[in-house]
């Protein structure tokens, strides 16, 4: 149904989904599947060095993998290296303009950097490609709350639950492997500023 409320738990599995990979030899595909699973597990365990090596192996097998470059961006994102993450998302989008998750993570990183206008553009472009995304709506609600556009924040917050009635802030907080514990409270401050009860 297009919902991605669990995307923050399975970012790497999604971004390295084999449908996003270019034509490679059969034996390379076997390696990519193994790398994809390894990368997701290591990322969830916050073992970022191992996740980095898994992403690099993916790119060695397929240099044009939008998913592999996006994975490298998300690792830096969760380490709080936001500026360093941006080129990976830009390259992923250039490699595959239809790879909507690169736009989603680009928007999230720009939001964390306080580059709100650019983040809004990335999120809106992601929604044009993935109109059923609950997580992109969530981040837009956070963004609009932080920029004083409270009515829009409340509208997107309501849409999150229209798309995914099971969405949970507590689940979101537990799932996001940011190394800096201040990042998530800062993200959701906008919701409170918009008068949204959490």
C-alpha positions as CSV (number, residue, x, y, z in Angstrom):
1,X,0.0,0.0,0.0
2,X,3.0,2.3,-0.2
3,X,3.3,3.1,3.6
4,X,6.8,3.5,4.9
5,X,6.3,3.9,8.6
6,X,8.8,1.1,9.2
7,X,11.4,2.6,6.8
8,X,13.6,3.9,9.6
9,X,14.0,0.3,10.7
10,X,14.9,-1.1,7.3
11,X,16.5,1.8,5.5
12,X,19.3,-0.2,4.2
13,X,17.2,-3.1,3.0
14,X,15.0,-0.7,1.1
15,X,17.7,1.4,-0.5
16,X,19.6,-1.7,-1.6
17,X,16.5,-3.6,-2.9
18,X,17.6,-5.5,-5.9
19,X,15.0,-3.8,-8.1
20,X,17.1,-0.7,-7.8
21,X,20.3,-2.4,-8.9
22,X,21.7,-2.3,-12.4
23,X,22.2,-5.3,-14.6
24,X,25.0,-7.4,-13.0
25,X,26.2,-11.0,-13.4
26,X,24.2,-13.7,-11.6
27,X,27.0,-14.4,-9.2
28,X,27.2,-10.7,-8.4
29,X,23.5,-10.6,-7.6
30,X,24.1,-13.3,-5.0
31,X,26.8,-11.2,-3.4
32,X,24.5,-8.1,-3.5
33,X,21.8,-10.0,-1.7
34,X,24.2,-11.0,1.0
35,X,25.6,-7.5,1.3
36,X,22.1,-6.0,1.5
37,X,21.2,-8.1,4.5
38,X,24.5,-7.7,6.2
39,X,24.4,-4.0,5.8
40,X,20.9,-3.7,7.2
41,X,21.7,-5.7,10.3
42,X,24.9,-3.9,11.0
43,X,23.3,-0.5,10.6
44,X,20.5,-1.3,13.0
45,X,23.1,-2.4,15.5
46,X,24.8,0.9,15.0
47,X,28.0,-0.7,13.9
48,X,28.6,1.9,11.3
49,X,32.1,0.9,10.2
50,X,30.8,-2.5,9.2
51,X,27.8,-0.9,7.5
52,X,30.1,1.4,5.6
53,X,32.2,-1.6,4.3
54,X,29.0,-3.4,3.2
55,X,27.9,-0.3,1.2
56,X,31.3,0.0,-0.3
57,X,31.2,-3.6,-1.4
58,X,27.8,-3.0,-3.0
59,X,29.3,-0.1,-5.0
60,X,32.2,-2.2,-6.0
61,X,29.8,-4.7,-7.5
62,X,27.6,-2.0,-9.1
63,X,29.2,1.5,-9.2
64,X,25.9,3.0,-10.5
65,X,23.9,1.7,-7.5
66,X,21.7,4.5,-6.3
67,X,20.9,2.4,-3.2
68,X,24.6,1.9,-2.4
69,X,25.3,5.6,-2.5
70,X,22.2,6.4,-0.5
71,X,23.3,3.9,2.1
72,X,26.6,5.7,2.5
73,X,24.6,8.9,3.0
74,X,22.4,7.4,5.7
75,X,25.4,6.2,7.6
76,X,26.8,9.7,7.8
77,X,23.4,11.1,8.6
78,X,23.0,8.9,11.6
79,X,26.6,9.8,12.7
80,X,25.5,13.4,12.6
81,X,27.8,14.2,9.6
82,X,25.0,15.9,7.7
83,X,27.1,18.0,5.3
84,X,29.1,14.9,4.4
85,X,25.9,12.9,3.7
86,X,24.6,15.4,1.1
87,X,26.8,14.4,-1.9
88,X,25.9,10.8,-1.6
89,X,22.2,11.5,-1.9
90,X,22.8,14.0,-4.7
91,X,24.8,11.3,-6.6
92,X,22.2,8.7,-5.9
93,X,19.4,10.9,-7.3
94,X,21.6,11.7,-10.4
95,X,22.1,8.0,-11.0
96,X,18.4,7.2,-10.7
97,X,16.0,10.2,-10.6
98,X,13.1,7.7,-9.9
99,X,14.8,6.4,-6.7
100,X,12.6,8.3,-4.3
101,X,14.3,7.3,-1.1
102,X,17.4,9.4,-2.0
103,X,15.1,12.4,-2.0
104,X,13.5,11.4,1.3
105,X,16.9,11.1,3.1
106,X,18.2,14.2,1.4
107,X,15.2,16.1,2.8
108,X,15.8,14.7,6.2
109,X,19.4,15.7,6.2
110,X,18.6,19.2,5.0
111,X,16.0,19.5,7.7
112,X,18.6,18.5,10.3
113,X,20.9,21.2,8.8
114,X,18.1,23.8,9.1
115,X,18.0,24.3,5.4
116,X,14.2,24.3,5.4
117,X,13.4,25.6,1.9
118,X,15.6,23.0,0.3
119,X,14.3,20.2,2.6
120,X,10.7,21.1,1.6
121,X,11.6,20.8,-2.1
122,X,13.2,17.4,-1.6
123,X,10.2,16.1,0.4
124,X,7.7,17.4,-2.1
125,X,9.6,15.8,-4.9
126,X,9.7,12.5,-2.9
127,X,5.9,12.7,-2.4
128,X,5.4,13.1,-6.1
129,X,7.2,9.8,-6.6
130,X,5.9,8.0,-3.5
131,X,2.5,9.7,-2.7
132,X,1.7,7.2,0.1
133,X,4.8,7.9,2.2
134,X,3.9,8.5,5.8
135,X,7.5,9.2,6.9
136,X,7.9,12.0,4.4
137,X,4.7,13.5,5.7
138,X,6.0,13.2,9.2
139,X,9.1,15.1,8.4
140,X,7.1,17.8,6.5
141,X,5.0,18.2,9.7
142,X,8.2,18.7,11.7
143,X,9.5,21.1,9.2
144,X,6.4,23.2,9.0
145,X,6.1,23.3,12.8
146,X,9.6,24.6,13.1
147,X,9.1,27.3,10.4
148,X,5.8,28.6,11.9
149,X,3.5,27.1,9.3
150,X,1.5,25.4,12.0
151,X,-1.7,24.8,10.0
152,X,0.3,22.9,7.4
153,X,2.2,21.0,10.1
154,X,-1.1,19.8,11.6
155,X,-2.5,18.8,8.2
156,X,0.6,16.7,7.3
157,X,0.5,15.2,10.8
158,X,-3.1,14.2,10.3
159,X,-2.2,12.7,6.9
160,X,0.5,10.5,8.5
161,X,-2.2,8.6,10.3
162,X,-4.4,8.5,7.2
163,X,-1.6,6.7,5.4
164,X,-0.4,4.6,8.4
165,X,-2.8,4.4,11.4
166,X,-0.1,2.4,13.3
167,X,2.5,5.2,13.2
168,X,4.1,5.7,16.6
169,X,6.4,8.5,17.8
170,X,7.7,6.1,20.5
171,X,8.6,3.5,17.8
172,X,10.2,6.2,15.7
173,X,12.4,7.3,18.7
174,X,13.5,3.8,19.4
175,X,14.2,2.9,15.8
176,X,16.3,5.9,14.7
177,X,20.0,5.1,15.4
178,X,21.3,8.7,15.7
179,X,24.5,8.9,17.7
180,X,23.6,12.3,19.1
181,X,20.6,12.0,21.4
182,X,19.7,15.6,20.9
183,X,18.8,15.1,17.2
184,X,15.4,13.4,17.6
185,X,14.0,15.8,20.2
186,X,15.1,18.7,17.9
187,X,13.3,17.0,15.0
188,X,10.0,16.7,16.8
189,X,10.1,20.1,18.5
190,X,8.3,21.4,15.5
191,X,5.3,19.2,16.2
192,X,5.0,20.7,19.6
193,X,5.4,24.2,18.3
194,X,2.4,23.5,16.0
195,X,0.3,22.5,19.1
196,X,0.5,18.8,18.3
197,X,0.2,16.6,21.4
198,X,2.7,13.7,21.4
